[in-house]
Amino acid sequence: MSYAKISRDQIAKRIARDIPEGAYVNLGIGMPTLVGNHLPKDREIFLHSENGILGMGPAPAPGQEDLDLINAGKEPVTLLTGGAYFHHTDSFAMMRGRHLDICVLGAFQVSVTGDLANWHTGGDAIPAVGGAMDLAVGAKNVWVMMEHLTKSGESKIVPRCTYPLTGIGVVKRVYTDLAVIEVTPRGLVARELVPGLAIEELQRLTGMPLLPSDAIAAAADLSRGKCVGL
């Protein structure tokens, strides 16, 4: 049975499904901003932006952009009823004071022990880490949204990060176009896989041991190594 990677929007939708009622959440620059477009309508979730917004809404409809209302990545956003603006200093106090339940960050690499590397200074990169370090150590839960492999086919989940570190041992969960993976004291646990992907194939692509969740292990037994999840 073959499998197909899911799109960035599908990863964002999968992440949004896991954000609980009443959570205060920061969405990092890049791919994570897509999560804001998929939050469940029946849950009250408060989106925070490090440039000084709380109660941020989804991206505006084409033609409805307010260029004075942007997120930390300078992308137009909306403000929900009851939303607020405040000083950059207060925003970072929220981040550093552990007032955020979840932050969703992009990454170049995540290590098996949850180290995060999501910035560099070469090529066309943004020449600074920005607020990612503050978010990585300040948020109660750090989730990573990324593609599983680089363009050259190398795993972004690595034994040890080779890019500059953003945070040490901070990542709790990784959402990719192939799987949802938990970082636990006993190792990386594959929680969900895309339809048709076997845990053995995911492990081969990742290049290191992955423990199956109880659900995946049971499904593998029933389907001779093929699992369905996301």
Secondary structure, DSSP 8 states (H G I E B T S, - for coil): -------HHHHHHHHHHH--TT-EEEE-SSGGGGGGGS--TTS--EEEETTTEEEEE----TT---TTSB-TTS-B-EEEEEEEE--HHHHHHHHHTT--SEEEE--SEEETT--EE----STTS-SS-TTHHHHHHHSSEEEEE--SB-TTS-BSEESS--S--SBSS-EEEEE-SSEEEEEETTEEEEEEE-TTB-HHHHHHHHTS--EE-HHHHHHHHHHTT-B---
